[in-house]
Every structure is written in C-alpha cells, then in structure tokens.
Amino acid sequence: MTWRSCAAQGPTPGLLRGAAWGVAGLVLATGGAFAAEGAKSGASDVIFLAQLITLMMVGRLLGEAMNRIGQPSVMGMLLGGMLLGPSLLGALWPDLQHALFPKTAEQKAMLDGVSQFGILLLLLLTGMETDLKLVGKVGKAALSISLTGVAVPFLCGFALGQFMPEALLPHPDQRLLTSLFLGTALSISSIKIVAAVVREMGFTRRDLGQIIVASAICEDSIGWVIIAITLSLAQSGSVDLLDVGKAVLGTAAFLIASFTIGRPLVFFLIRWTNDNFESDFPVITTILVIMGLMALTTHFIGVHTVLGAFVAGVLIGESPILTKHIDEQLRGLILAFFMPVFFGIAGLSADLTVLKEPTLLLMALGLIAIATLGKFAGAFIGGEIGGLGRRESFALACGMNARGSTEVIVATIGLSMGALSQNLFTMIVAMAVVTTMAMPPMLRWALARVPLRKAEKERLEREEFEARGFVANLERLLVIADESPNGRFASRLAGLLAGTRGLPVTILPPSATGGSKSKQEPKPRNGKTAERVEEAVKAAAKDTTPVSDSEPAAVDVTIREHDKPTEEAVAKEATKGYDLLVLGVANTRARNGEFHQDITRIAAAFHGPLALVAAHGVHLREPERSPLRILVPVNGTNVSRRAAEVAIAIARASGSAITVLYVATTGVSNGRNRKRRGFRASRREQAIVKEIVEIANRYDVTTATVMRADVAPDDAILFEAKTRAHNLIIMGVGRRPGDKLFFGDTAATVFEKSPASIVFVAS
C-alpha cells in the first residue's frame, strides 16, 4: 500500500503513536542539548535556532496528525505550541521548558519579530485567497449573512466585555477598548478553514458553498477593517470622536486609494518585475515589498499594519499574471515556515493551566457558548434574509462558527497591543480551538443534507467541463507576428482568443533579420510593427463576445522590443510564464513545401503549446475583416480536443459556425470481422464528435458534423474544406522529434495542399 493510499484511508494508530513519540523525542533532544548550550554560553542565536526547529517539526507532525483525523492542520500547529508551553511541558518539566523557551527579553524579542512578520504574511495569504468576484456573484445573500454574522456576535462580545470582571481586563480604565476588541474578535470566521472544508466536501462550486465562502470573505474583510480601527484607538489609549473619525477616514482613504490607484500599480509592478528581471524569484521579492509598503502606509495613517497586508494580498491575488508557479512558491514559504512557527508561538502564549480555577473555567465555557450562539444566530438570520432555505441556513451557520487561525491572529495582536490580558487571551485561544474542531464534522453533516437543484446541476456540469479544458485555463498569451497579411491574421486570432476572457497579451515582434543565424547582427525595431500588431489584437478583442454575462476586462497588451535573433528572444521570454504562443509571420513555408527554418527555430525555442498560423485565400487579402468558416478535424486525441476548444473559442468570439469532421479509417476487410470493426468504430466516432458538439453547445456555437470512413485523413480534410467552402482549418497536431518542425504526414499534406488558412495547435 502506498503512502497516499494510507493517507486516503485516514489515521492509523501507528501514525498517531509515531507522531507522539516523534514530538517527545524531538523536544527532549533539542531541549536537553540546547539547555546546556544556553547555560554555558548564553548564545541566544543558538537557542533561537533550536526554538524554530522545534516549532516547525512539532507543528508539522501534529498538523499531519490533525489532517488524518479530518481536522485542519493549523490546529495541530496551535496544539503543538500549547504542548511545548506552560500548558503541558511547563507543568510536567518546567526546567526543560524554561531552557528551551527562556523568558529573557532578548530571546522573546527574537521570536516576537518572527511572529509579527508571520502575521503579515498570513494576512497576505488570506488576502490572496479572497475572491472578490465570487462575492459579486452571490451578492445579496453574502451581504446579508456577513452583516448579521458580524453584527450579532459583535454585540454579544461587546456586552460580554462590559460585564466582565476587572480581574480579566488588562486596563480596567479602558474597558470600552477591550469590549470593542472582544466584540470584533468574536465576529470573524476563519476563511481558510471554512474554504478547506467546503472544498473537501466538493461544495466549492455549489451555490451554497459559494455563499459560505463569499460570506466568510466579507466577514474577514469587514472584521479586519474594524480591527484596524479598534487597534488604532488602542494605540491612542482612549476613545473620542476625533480618534474614531481619524481611524475611519484613514481606513476609507486607504481602501479607496488601494482599489483605484493601487490595483493597476500592483499589476504593473508584478508584471514589470516578471518580464524584466533575470535573477531568481524576483516576483516573490516584489510581492513581499508591496506587502511591506502597504503595511507601513496603514501604520503611518494611524491604522494597524494588518489591514495593509490583507489589502495587499487581495490586490496581488487579482494580478492577471500571478501564475500558479509563483503562487505555490510564496505559499510554500508561508505554510512551511511562518505558519507553524507563528501558531506555535501563539500556543506557547496560552497557559491552559489557569483553567484549573473553576471561575476561569466557567468563564471560558461561557465565552465559547456566547461566541457559538452569537455566530450561529447571526449567520442563520442572515441566511433567512438572503433567501436561503432552512437546511441551507443551518449548514451556513455551522460553517461560519469556525474561528481557527483568524481568531488566533486577532488574539495575538490584541495581547501584544495590551487590549487583552493573558488569561483572556488563553480563553479566546481555547474558544478558537473548540469551535474550529467542532466545525468540520458539523458542516460535513449539514452539507450532506442539502439537495442539488436542476439549474445548479447544469452549471456544475458546465464548470467541470471547463475545468478539464485547455482554453478555459489560459492565463497569458505570447504573440509573435509581423506586418504581413499572415501576421495580421494571426494577430486577429490572438485578439479573439484573448478578448473572450480578458487575457493579457505580450507581443514579441520578430527581429529585423528574421531567425537567421547569420553573422549579421539584428537591427533594433522601430516599434511600428509591434504597434500595428497591437492595434490588430485590440481591435479583434474589442469585437468579441465574452464567455460570461459580465464584460471581461479590457485586454492588456505589452510590447517587448528586443535586439536579438527571434529564437533567442523567444527562449528568454518563454521563461516568464505563457500558456500559448500564437505565431504568424511572412516566411511560413519554405520552397520545398516544409516549414520555413525561421518557424522551426522559433517553435523549438518555445516548449509550451503553440498555435501556428498559415493564412491563405481571403485571409491574405482581408486579414482583419474576412469571415471565418471553420473546419475542425478530430480523432479523439488530446491534441485534437485542444484544437476543437480553440476553434470553438474563436467561433464564439467572431460569431461564426464550425464543422466537426471525424475520419474513421476502418481498413479493408470482409465478412463478420469487418462488420464488427465498423460497428465499434461507429460508436467511438459518435462519442468523440458528441463531446465536441456538447462543448460548442455550452458556448452557443452552431455546429455541423461530418463523418467519413475508409478515407485517408488528409484527403477527407482537403475534400471537406473544398466542397463546403471552409476557409479556416484548425487542426490539433503533435510535434515529432527531429531537426525540422514536423507534425506528421497528415498535417504535412494539409499544409502543402490546403487552399484554406490553417491553424496548427501543437502540444
């Protein structure tokens, strides 16, 4: 049995015992060794390294164990800190605990520095996962749920703070500030944990799943704004109208500036860095600098840095070229290091031994009950107002109750700002643990009882279809085209592809000497070629029909001038992250009928999907405005399906129709074998054609189907293009090994003899 199959089956006693022994052995080994080292030399950097290693390893082991029993891994990291702190290790072996985590000011300052930066990074990640477009889709329901889901528990927490004994307050004369902070802390849900459980249950694209996640996003956004204002008041030490006015106006000004001026500025910085820097991971550095600058901005306007980091994450997450690779790099840094360290430090700060006192234990239970009832009631009422049914509102209320990582972050900030006492901090952390660990089984139980509506089922099927598609997952196009009719036609097709989804496009004009490897140095471009290509791309994109009801963002076009041979420029540019290269230049065909050597070199320099355009006939005379009558040969392979998707996208954007051609080469045989083989081929070809027609129907593209048997594929394609007057063949092909660009005999014959324009979509 593989490791993954074991993971899928759930926890095993051996795994849990191994995690427990691993944690104990690690603590004893590091604690004993570094206690002696610290006592001998007082080397704080050595102890600091031991602390980080211990927190990472213990957090990872317990996080893995939590995952295996269906709980969020962040809870294991938090519990790991509790086990290493005064709650367990400090009670059982205080000397070891004090040696590993001494309370000296300099040692605590080092951990606090990592913790404070970890808060900013965690909020950056939370912001990057915040999909504001999703909030817009569910609209009314998410708004009503988030408003009541914040208001009701906020009032409960505020009232609790007003009646709380003075012994639990850090500053009895500032009860109002503590009450405001406590109300805010109780009103936020953990978007990470809510989204994780919804995703695990397969409800990510369900209507209710989207409402739950969107409501958590709204609550997070509202909550962080309130927290920033509350903390700015805590810094001033009092509450008056002037302080409140400054905090509110400062927050409003920052948010307005961020989502107007800041959004395009962030997009530009990320794209410019990605396209111009050659060193490793420049975009990661840019993202961290943006986060830091926005956090400092909020600090200087009198609002806490957490708001700046969160908003920076939202803007960065919306960046049109934040590729999955970059996202995974940054996420790996945060999840592997900062998350286990931060939550481990938070667990260290919680001393559960104080709950041995009956009064504090009862108050902690009361806090858990008030937080749960307040959040449950607020979310349920909001669901009813938003038009949800009873079952849906109940499931929603179950999901909103998880506090998790968000609550711990809030509590940590409150403790460091002096808005929470140590005992109150411990009670809030305990509440976060209990509500978070109770949420997943409750939400799973509730979601399993929510019925699936017919319209929702159809939407889910369509989205599942898209998720497996090629065109639907394109994020960025690279276009190499010149001023020739073929280049202008390729630019038009690129604009049609980009316009349907608002994809950013980069234009890389071919060098003045083409792709030749002669000793002559290529001459710098004067920009006119690229500008004309840009005009063609934007003109085509402007006339497209968007794939969704909402108008897509305008196509952003960047021109990349260069003074190198084209293939060298392509190889360099390809490292910046592109999903498709659209190639159309004057020299496409050599005299012998094969691809020109320039095309071969350019294609060899780009290792991703390629759309090679060869215009003929009317498209050479009128490349920008000529009609499109599209023929798509299919044979059931992945490359032919990709080509069909490209054809459907172009047809939808231009208002054209397509013809799907399937050629079954059953061979020549006789008798019963021939009949059986023909029957099998017929069923197979019908299934293949039906799949393409279904994709076209989902995008309202008119299709015709043609099936040919016992005919060579190239003959069938050329015959169909000629007899039905198709002027564009979009054909999926695979690159064959060799020094020359070759897509197989069928593609070579079509390329040589076709009177219609051709687009080869190559894997």
Rosetta blueprint (number, residue, H / E / L):
1 M L
2 T L
3 W H
4 R H
5 S H
6 C H
7 A H
8 A H
9 Q H
10 G L
11 P L
12 T L
13 P H
14 G H
15 L H
16 L H
17 R H
18 G H
19 A H
20 A H
21 W H
22 G H
23 V H
24 A H
25 G H
26 L H
27 V H
28 L H
29 A H
30 T H
31 G H
32 G H
33 A H
34 F H
35 A H
36 A H
37 E H
38 G H
39 A H
40 K H
41 S H
42 G L
43 A L
44 S H
45 D H
46 V H
47 I H
48 F H
49 L H
50 A H
51 Q H
52 L H
53 I H
54 T H
55 L H
56 M H
57 M H
58 V H
59 G H
60 R H
61 L H
62 L H
63 G H
64 E H
65 A H
66 M H
67 N H
68 R H
69 I L
70 G L
71 Q L
72 P L
73 S H
74 V H
75 M H
76 G H
77 M H
78 L H
79 L H
80 G H
81 G H
82 M H
83 L H
84 L H
85 G L
86 P L
87 S L
88 L L
89 L H
90 G H
91 A H
92 L H
93 W L
94 P H
95 D H
96 L H
97 Q H
98 H H
99 A H
100 L H
101 F L
102 P L
103 K L
104 T L
105 A H
106 E H
107 Q H
108 K H
109 A H
110 M H
111 L H
112 D H
113 G H
114 V H
115 S H
116 Q H
117 F H
118 G H
119 I H
120 L H
121 L H
122 L H
123 L H
124 L H
125 L H
126 T H
127 G H
128 M H
129 E L
130 T L
131 D L
132 L H
133 K H
134 L H
135 V H
136 G H
137 K H
138 V H
139 G L
140 K H
141 A H
142 A H
143 L H
144 S H
145 I H
146 S H
147 L H
148 T H
149 G H
150 V H
151 A H
152 V H
153 P H
154 F H
155 L H
156 C H
157 G H
158 F H
159 A H
160 L H
161 G H
162 Q H
163 F H
164 M L
165 P L
166 E H
167 A H
168 L H
169 L L
170 P L
171 H L
172 P H
173 D H
174 Q H
175 R H
176 L H
177 L H
178 T H
179 S H
180 L H
181 F H
182 L H
183 G H
184 T H
185 A H
186 L H
187 S H
188 I L
189 S L
190 S L
191 I H
192 K H
193 I H
194 V H
195 A H
196 A H
197 V H
198 V H
199 R H
200 E H
201 M L
202 G L
203 F L
204 T L
205 R L
206 R L
207 D H
208 L H
209 G H
210 Q H
211 I H
212 I H
213 V H
214 A H
215 S H
216 A H
217 I H
218 C H
219 E H
220 D H
221 S H
222 I H
223 G H
224 W H
225 V H
226 I H
227 I H
228 A H
229 I H
230 T H
231 L H
232 S H
233 L H
234 A H
235 Q H
236 S H
237 G L
238 S L
239 V L
240 D L
241 L H
242 L H
243 D H
244 V H
245 G H
246 K H
247 A H
248 V H
249 L H
250 G H
251 T H
252 A H
253 A H
254 F H
255 L H
256 I H
257 A H
258 S H
259 F H
260 T H
261 I H
262 G H
263 R H
264 P H
265 L H
266 V H
267 F H
268 F H
269 L H
270 I H
271 R H
272 W H
273 T H
274 N H
275 D H
276 N H
277 F L
278 E L
279 S L
280 D L
281 F L
282 P H
283 V H
284 I H
285 T H
286 T H
287 I H
288 L H
289 V H
290 I H
291 M H
292 G H
293 L H
294 M H
295 A H
296 L H
297 T H
298 T H
299 H H
300 F H
301 I L
302 G L
303 V L
304 H L
305 T H
306 V H
307 L H
308 G H
309 A H
310 F H
311 V H
312 A H
313 G H
314 V H
315 L H
316 I H
317 G H
318 E L
319 S L
320 P L
321 I L
322 L L
323 T L
324 K H
325 H H
326 I H
327 D H
328 E H
329 Q H
330 L H
331 R H
332 G H
333 L H
334 I H
335 L H
336 A H
337 F H
338 F H
339 M H
340 P H
341 V H
342 F H
343 F H
344 G H
345 I H
346 A H
347 G H
348 L H
349 S H
350 A L
351 D L
352 L H
353 T H
354 V H
355 L H
356 K H
357 E L
358 P H
359 T H
360 L H
361 L H
362 L H
363 M H
364 A H
365 L H
366 G H
367 L H
368 I H
369 A H
370 I H
371 A H
372 T H
373 L H
374 G H
375 K H
376 F H
377 A H
378 G H
379 A H
380 F H
381 I H
382 G H
383 G H
384 E H
385 I H
386 G L
387 G L
388 L L
389 G L
390 R H
391 R H
392 E H
393 S H
394 F H
395 A H
396 L H
397 A H
398 C H
399 G H
400 M H
401 N L
402 A L
403 R L
404 G H
405 S H
406 T H
407 E H
408 V H
409 I H
410 V H
411 A H
412 T H
413 I H
414 G H
415 L H
416 S H
417 M H
418 G L
419 A L
420 L L
421 S L
422 Q H
423 N H
424 L H
425 F H
426 T H
427 M H
428 I H
429 V H
430 A H
431 M H
432 A H
433 V H
434 V H
435 T H
436 T H
437 M H
438 A H
439 M H
440 P H
441 P H
442 M H
443 L H
444 R H
445 W H
446 A H
447 L H
448 A L
449 R L
450 V L
451 P L
452 L L
453 R L
454 K H
455 A H
456 E H
457 K H
458 E H
459 R H
460 L H
461 E H
462 R H
463 E H
464 E H
465 F H
466 E H
467 A H
468 R L
469 G L
470 F L
471 V H
472 A H
473 N H
474 L L
475 E L
476 R L
477 L E
478 L E
479 V E
480 I E
481 A E
482 D L
483 E L
484 S L
485 P H
486 N H
487 G H
488 R H
489 F H
490 A H
491 S H
492 R H
493 L H
494 A H
495 G H
496 L H
497 L H
498 A H
499 G H
500 T L
501 R L
502 G L
503 L L
504 P L
505 V E
506 T E
507 I E
508 L L
509 P L
510 P L
511 S L
512 A L
513 T L
514 G L
515 G L
516 S L
517 K L
518 S L
519 K L
520 Q L
521 E L
522 P L
523 K L
524 P L
525 R L
526 N L
527 G L
528 K H
529 T H
530 A H
531 E H
532 R H
533 V H
534 E H
535 E H
536 A H
537 V H
538 K H
539 A H
540 A H
541 A H
542 K H
543 D L
544 T L
545 T L
546 P L
547 V L
548 S L
549 D L
550 S L
551 E L
552 P L
553 A L
554 A L
555 V L
556 D L
557 V E
558 T E
559 I E
560 R L
561 E L
562 H L
563 D L
564 K L
565 P L
566 T H
567 E H
568 E H
569 A H
570 V H
571 A H
572 K H
573 E H
574 A H
575 T L
576 K L
577 G L
578 Y L
579 D L
580 L E
581 L E
582 V E
583 L E
584 G E
585 V L
586 A L
587 N L
588 T L
589 R E
590 A L
591 R L
592 N L
593 G L
594 E L
595 F E
596 H L
597 Q H
598 D H
599 I H
600 T H
601 R H
602 I H
603 A H
604 A H
605 A H
606 F L
607 H L
608 G L
609 P L
610 L E
611 A E
612 L E
613 V E
614 A E
615 A L
616 H L
617 G L
618 V H
619 H H
620 L H
621 R H
622 E L
623 P L
624 E L
625 R L
626 S L
627 P L
628 L L
629 R L
630 I E
631 L E
632 V E
633 P E
634 V E
635 N L
636 G L
637 T L
638 N H
639 V H
640 S H
641 R H
642 R H
643 A H
644 A H
645 E H
646 V H
647 A H
648 I H
649 A H
650 I H
651 A H
652 R H
653 A H
654 S H
655 G L
656 S L
657 A L
658 I E
659 T E
660 V E
661 L E
662 Y E
663 V E
664 A E
665 T L
666 T L
667 G L
668 V L
669 S L
670 N L
671 G H
672 R H
673 N H
674 R H
675 K H
676 R H
677 R H
678 G H
679 F H
680 R H
681 A H
682 S H
683 R H
684 R H
685 E H
686 Q H
687 A H
688 I H
689 V H
690 K H
691 E H
692 I H
693 V H
694 E H
695 I H
696 A H
697 N H
698 R H
699 Y L
700 D L
701 V L
702 T L
703 T E
704 A E
705 T E
706 V E
707 M E
708 R E
709 A E
710 D L
711 V L
712 A L
713 P H
714 D H
715 D H
716 A H
717 I H
718 L H
719 F H
720 E H
721 A H
722 K H
723 T H
724 R L
725 A L
726 H L
727 N L
728 L E
729 I E
730 I E
731 M E
732 G E
733 V E
734 G L
735 R L
736 R L
737 P L
738 G L
739 D L
740 K L
741 L L
742 F L
743 F L
744 G L
745 D H
746 T H
747 A H
748 A H
749 T H
750 V H
751 F H
752 E H
753 K H
754 S L
755 P L
756 A L
757 S E
758 I E
759 V E
760 F E
761 V E
762 A E
763 S L
